[in-house]
């Protein structure tokens, strides 16, 4: 088995392999989110009347280390029409996993322009094929690269300092930036529930180029579960859910940890079902599975506070992700 399996296990991505009916390794994601378990065990110091403004803050010289993982486990089944009627066949399972680790520094220039400089220590993708008994891993185009992200808070752009970022890796670069679109626009109290940014949730779950982007619509809900800690070390736990097509009984759920006084997201986990189907006369196929995304960051240097960054162009009413030329040209 490839070395990526051990890397993913260290990052908390691959939990356990077990053998299915066809001898196919199946990936089992953990059912209890680690972030929920950790944050839920902390005491809450938020009073009933405390309102929190959960807004991103910018620090010149802020440094953090981060890890991101993605798990996809998909089971595909097909049905075909024949002389004896419809017959079903299981075409097998497919497992995909990704692991990325990087260090990042934020700088704010005198003119207010802000950028993130991110060095990827590891960026790997692993997958198996139906009937396979091993994971095949390979580095992505981010492996070993330094990437500069600009235009923060508007439509962020990512450029590698050398080489190109492959089209399929562009979503990965801007994943953490997309998390900030989930923060509530108004101050909220513990227990408050609001209509969340369904498009942002859907974009994070499916990827910026996913065909089902925006499906969540008005079904997305967010809530402030509570705030832990005291002084300038307070952490807010936000929870989200939206219907990704599995019905209200099977929503996509997410937990976000926000360092209130640093104005920085330090944890995120999203999990939910995925499905797709195709049909032609005499043949239909359906794929169902589960997708889990995780992000965790540790602030290693706070830096000096800075104001809101100045960006190129005028801000849009809806913040989105813009792909860089390096991705478009690949």
C-alpha positions as CSV (number, residue, x, y, z in Angstrom):
1,X,0.0,0.0,0.0
2,X,1.3,3.4,-0.9
3,X,3.0,5.8,1.6
4,X,0.0,8.2,1.1
5,X,-2.2,5.9,3.2
6,X,0.1,6.5,6.2
7,X,0.1,10.2,5.5
8,X,-3.7,10.3,5.3
9,X,-4.0,8.3,8.4
10,X,-1.7,10.7,10.3
11,X,-3.9,13.6,9.1
12,X,-7.0,11.8,10.2
13,X,-8.3,11.1,6.8
14,X,-8.2,7.3,6.3
15,X,-9.9,5.7,9.3
16,X,-10.2,2.0,8.5
17,X,-10.3,-0.4,5.6
18,X,-12.6,-3.4,5.7
19,X,-13.4,-5.9,2.9
20,X,-16.7,-5.7,1.2
21,X,-18.7,-8.3,-0.6
22,X,-16.5,-8.3,-3.6
23,X,-13.2,-8.0,-1.7
24,X,-13.2,-4.3,-2.4
25,X,-11.7,-2.1,0.3
26,X,-14.3,0.3,1.6
27,X,-13.6,3.5,3.4
28,X,-15.5,4.2,6.5
29,X,-15.6,7.9,7.7
30,X,-16.0,8.5,11.3
31,X,-19.6,9.1,12.3
32,X,-18.8,11.6,15.0
33,X,-17.0,14.7,13.9
34,X,-13.8,15.3,15.8
35,X,-14.4,19.0,15.9
36,X,-17.8,18.6,17.4
37,X,-16.5,16.2,20.1
38,X,-13.7,18.5,21.1
39,X,-15.6,21.7,21.1
40,X,-18.7,20.1,22.7
41,X,-16.6,19.1,25.7
42,X,-15.5,22.6,26.5
43,X,-17.4,24.8,29.0
44,X,-19.6,27.6,27.5
45,X,-19.0,31.0,28.9
46,X,-21.4,32.9,26.6
47,X,-24.2,34.5,28.4
48,X,-27.7,34.5,27.0
49,X,-27.5,38.2,26.2
50,X,-23.9,38.1,24.7
51,X,-23.9,38.9,21.0
52,X,-20.8,38.2,18.9
53,X,-19.6,39.8,15.7
54,X,-17.8,36.9,13.9
55,X,-15.8,38.8,11.4
56,X,-12.5,38.0,9.7
57,X,-9.6,40.1,10.9
58,X,-6.4,40.8,9.1
59,X,-3.0,40.7,10.7
60,X,0.3,41.6,9.0
61,X,2.7,38.9,9.8
62,X,0.2,36.3,11.0
63,X,1.4,32.8,10.5
64,X,-0.4,29.5,10.7
65,X,0.1,25.8,9.8
66,X,-2.8,24.0,8.3
67,X,-3.9,20.5,7.2
68,X,-6.8,19.7,4.8
69,X,-8.2,16.3,4.0
70,X,-11.0,15.0,1.7
71,X,-12.6,11.5,1.7
72,X,-14.9,10.2,-1.0
73,X,-16.4,6.7,-0.9
74,X,-18.8,5.9,-3.7
75,X,-20.8,2.7,-4.4
76,X,-22.0,2.3,-8.0
77,X,-24.9,0.1,-9.0
78,X,-26.4,-0.5,-12.5
79,X,-29.7,-1.9,-13.8
80,X,-30.2,-3.2,-17.3
81,X,-33.3,-4.3,-19.2
82,X,-33.2,-7.8,-20.8
83,X,-35.5,-10.6,-21.9
84,X,-36.3,-11.5,-18.3
85,X,-36.9,-7.9,-17.2
86,X,-34.7,-5.7,-15.2
87,X,-31.5,-7.1,-13.7
88,X,-29.2,-5.3,-11.3
89,X,-25.4,-5.5,-11.0
90,X,-23.1,-4.0,-8.6
91,X,-20.2,-2.3,-10.4
92,X,-18.1,-1.8,-7.3
93,X,-16.8,0.8,-4.9
94,X,-14.4,3.6,-5.5
95,X,-12.4,5.3,-2.8
96,X,-10.7,8.7,-3.2
97,X,-8.7,10.6,-0.6
98,X,-6.7,13.8,-0.5
99,X,-4.2,15.2,2.0
100,X,-2.6,18.6,2.0
101,X,-0.3,20.3,4.6
102,X,1.0,23.8,4.3
103,X,2.3,26.8,6.2
104,X,0.9,30.3,5.5
105,X,1.9,33.9,6.2
106,X,-0.3,36.9,5.8
107,X,1.2,40.3,4.9
108,X,-0.5,43.7,4.6
109,X,1.3,46.3,2.7
110,X,1.4,50.0,3.5
111,X,-1.2,50.7,0.7
112,X,-3.6,48.2,2.3
113,X,-3.1,45.4,-0.2
114,X,-3.1,42.0,1.6
115,X,-1.8,38.6,0.4
116,X,-1.3,35.1,1.7
117,X,1.9,33.3,0.9
118,X,1.4,29.6,1.3
119,X,4.1,26.9,1.1
120,X,2.7,23.4,0.4
121,X,4.8,20.8,2.3
122,X,2.6,18.0,1.1
123,X,-0.3,17.7,-1.5
124,X,-1.2,14.1,-2.4
125,X,-4.2,12.4,-4.0
126,X,-5.0,8.7,-3.7
127,X,-7.6,6.5,-5.3
128,X,-8.5,2.9,-6.1
129,X,-10.6,1.3,-8.8
130,X,-13.5,-1.1,-8.5
131,X,-12.0,-4.6,-7.7
132,X,-8.6,-3.2,-6.7
133,X,-7.1,-4.1,-3.3
134,X,-4.6,-1.1,-3.1
135,X,-4.6,2.6,-3.1
136,X,-2.6,4.4,-5.9
137,X,-1.2,7.7,-4.8
138,X,0.3,10.6,-6.7
139,X,1.4,14.2,-5.9
140,X,-0.9,17.0,-7.1
141,X,0.4,20.1,-8.9
142,X,0.5,21.8,-5.5
143,X,3.2,19.5,-4.0
144,X,6.3,21.6,-3.1
145,X,4.9,24.8,-4.6
146,X,4.6,28.2,-3.0
147,X,1.3,29.9,-3.8
148,X,0.3,33.5,-3.4
149,X,-3.3,34.4,-2.8
150,X,-4.5,37.9,-3.4
151,X,-7.7,39.9,-3.5
152,X,-8.9,38.6,-0.2
153,X,-12.5,39.2,0.8
154,X,-13.6,40.0,-2.7
155,X,-12.8,37.3,-5.4
156,X,-9.6,35.7,-4.3
157,X,-7.0,34.6,-6.8
158,X,-4.2,32.2,-6.5
159,X,-0.9,32.1,-8.5
160,X,2.0,29.8,-8.1
161,X,5.4,31.5,-7.8
162,X,6.8,29.0,-10.3
163,X,5.1,26.5,-12.5
164,X,1.3,26.1,-12.9
165,X,-1.6,25.0,-10.7
166,X,-3.6,22.3,-12.5
167,X,-7.2,23.1,-13.2
168,X,-8.4,20.3,-10.8
169,X,-6.4,21.7,-8.0
170,X,-7.7,25.3,-8.1
171,X,-10.6,24.5,-5.8
172,X,-8.2,23.0,-3.3
173,X,-6.1,26.2,-3.1
174,X,-9.1,28.4,-2.4
175,X,-11.0,26.0,-0.1
176,X,-10.0,27.7,3.2
177,X,-10.8,31.1,1.8
178,X,-14.3,30.0,0.9
179,X,-15.0,29.1,4.5
180,X,-15.2,32.8,5.4
181,X,-18.3,33.2,3.3
182,X,-20.1,31.2,5.9
183,X,-19.7,33.7,8.7
184,X,-23.0,35.6,9.6
185,X,-23.2,39.2,8.5
186,X,-24.8,40.4,11.7
187,X,-23.8,39.9,15.4
188,X,-25.4,36.7,16.8
189,X,-26.0,35.3,20.2
190,X,-25.5,31.7,21.3
191,X,-28.4,29.6,20.1
192,X,-29.2,32.0,17.2
193,X,-30.3,30.4,14.0
194,X,-30.1,32.1,10.6
195,X,-30.4,31.4,6.9
196,X,-26.9,30.5,5.9
197,X,-25.1,31.1,2.6
198,X,-26.3,28.0,0.8
199,X,-24.3,28.7,-2.4
200,X,-21.1,28.9,-0.4
201,X,-21.9,25.6,1.5
202,X,-22.7,23.9,-1.8
203,X,-19.6,25.2,-3.5
204,X,-17.4,24.0,-0.6
205,X,-19.0,20.5,-0.7
206,X,-19.0,20.0,-4.5
207,X,-16.2,22.3,-5.5
208,X,-16.4,25.6,-7.3
209,X,-16.9,23.9,-10.7
210,X,-19.4,21.3,-9.4
211,X,-22.5,20.8,-11.6
212,X,-24.7,21.1,-8.5
213,X,-23.3,24.3,-7.2
214,X,-25.9,26.5,-5.6
215,X,-28.4,23.6,-5.1
216,X,-28.6,24.3,-1.3
217,X,-30.5,27.6,-1.9
218,X,-32.6,28.7,1.0
219,X,-32.5,25.3,2.7
220,X,-29.2,26.1,4.4
221,X,-29.3,26.9,8.1
222,X,-26.5,28.2,10.4
223,X,-26.4,28.4,14.2
224,X,-24.0,29.6,16.9
225,X,-23.8,26.6,19.1
226,X,-21.7,28.4,21.8
227,X,-18.5,30.2,22.7
228,X,-15.7,28.6,24.8
229,X,-12.7,30.2,26.5
230,X,-12.1,33.6,28.0
231,X,-10.1,36.7,27.6
232,X,-8.6,36.9,24.1
233,X,-8.7,33.1,23.6
234,X,-12.4,32.6,22.8
235,X,-13.5,30.1,20.2
236,X,-17.0,30.1,18.6
237,X,-18.6,26.9,17.4
238,X,-20.9,27.3,14.4
239,X,-23.0,24.6,12.9
240,X,-24.5,24.4,9.4
241,X,-26.7,22.0,7.5
242,X,-28.3,21.9,4.0
243,X,-30.1,19.5,1.7
244,X,-27.8,18.3,-1.0
245,X,-30.4,16.2,-2.7
246,X,-30.7,13.4,-0.1
247,X,-33.8,14.9,1.5
248,X,-34.2,16.5,4.9
249,X,-33.5,13.2,6.6
250,X,-30.0,13.1,5.2
251,X,-28.6,16.6,5.2
252,X,-25.0,17.7,4.7
253,X,-23.8,18.9,8.1
254,X,-20.8,21.1,9.0
255,X,-19.1,22.4,12.1
256,X,-16.8,25.5,12.0
257,X,-14.5,26.7,14.8
258,X,-13.7,30.4,14.7
259,X,-11.1,32.1,16.9
260,X,-13.2,35.2,17.9
261,X,-10.3,37.5,18.9
262,X,-8.0,36.6,16.1
263,X,-10.9,36.7,13.5
264,X,-9.5,33.5,12.0
265,X,-11.1,30.1,11.2
266,X,-9.2,27.3,12.9
267,X,-11.3,24.3,12.2
268,X,-14.0,22.9,9.9
269,X,-15.6,19.6,9.1
270,X,-18.3,18.8,6.6
271,X,-19.9,15.5,5.9
272,X,-22.8,14.3,3.9
273,X,-24.2,11.9,1.2
274,X,-23.5,12.3,-2.5
275,X,-25.5,10.7,-5.3
276,X,-25.8,10.9,-9.1
277,X,-27.6,8.9,-11.7
278,X,-27.8,8.4,-15.5
279,X,-30.4,6.7,-17.6
280,X,-30.8,5.7,-21.2
281,X,-33.3,3.4,-22.8
282,X,-32.8,-0.1,-21.3
283,X,-30.0,1.0,-18.9
284,X,-29.7,3.0,-15.7
285,X,-27.0,3.5,-13.2
286,X,-26.8,5.1,-9.8
287,X,-23.9,6.1,-7.7
288,X,-24.3,6.8,-4.0
289,X,-21.7,7.5,-1.4
290,X,-20.4,9.9,1.3
291,X,-18.0,12.8,1.2
292,X,-16.1,14.2,4.2
293,X,-13.9,17.4,4.2
294,X,-11.8,18.6,7.1
295,X,-9.6,21.6,7.7
296,X,-7.7,22.5,10.8
297,X,-5.3,25.3,11.4
298,X,-3.0,26.4,14.3
299,X,-2.0,30.1,14.6
300,X,1.7,30.1,15.3
301,X,2.2,33.9,15.2
302,X,-0.5,36.5,15.6
303,X,1.2,39.4,13.9
304,X,0.2,43.1,14.0
305,X,-3.5,44.1,13.4
306,X,-4.4,45.7,10.1
307,X,-7.5,47.2,8.6
308,X,-9.7,45.8,5.9
309,X,-7.6,45.0,2.8
310,X,-7.8,47.0,-0.4
311,X,-8.6,44.8,-3.4
312,X,-8.6,45.1,-7.1
313,X,-11.9,46.2,-8.6
314,X,-15.0,46.9,-6.7
315,X,-16.4,44.4,-4.2
316,X,-19.3,42.3,-5.4
317,X,-22.5,41.7,-3.6
318,X,-21.7,38.0,-3.5
319,X,-18.2,37.0,-2.8
320,X,-17.0,34.1,-4.9
321,X,-13.9,32.3,-6.0
322,X,-12.1,33.3,-9.2
323,X,-9.7,30.9,-10.8
324,X,-6.3,32.2,-11.8
325,X,-4.9,32.2,-15.3
326,X,-2.5,29.4,-14.3
327,X,-5.5,27.1,-13.8
328,X,-7.3,28.2,-16.9
329,X,-4.3,27.7,-19.2
330,X,-3.4,24.3,-17.9
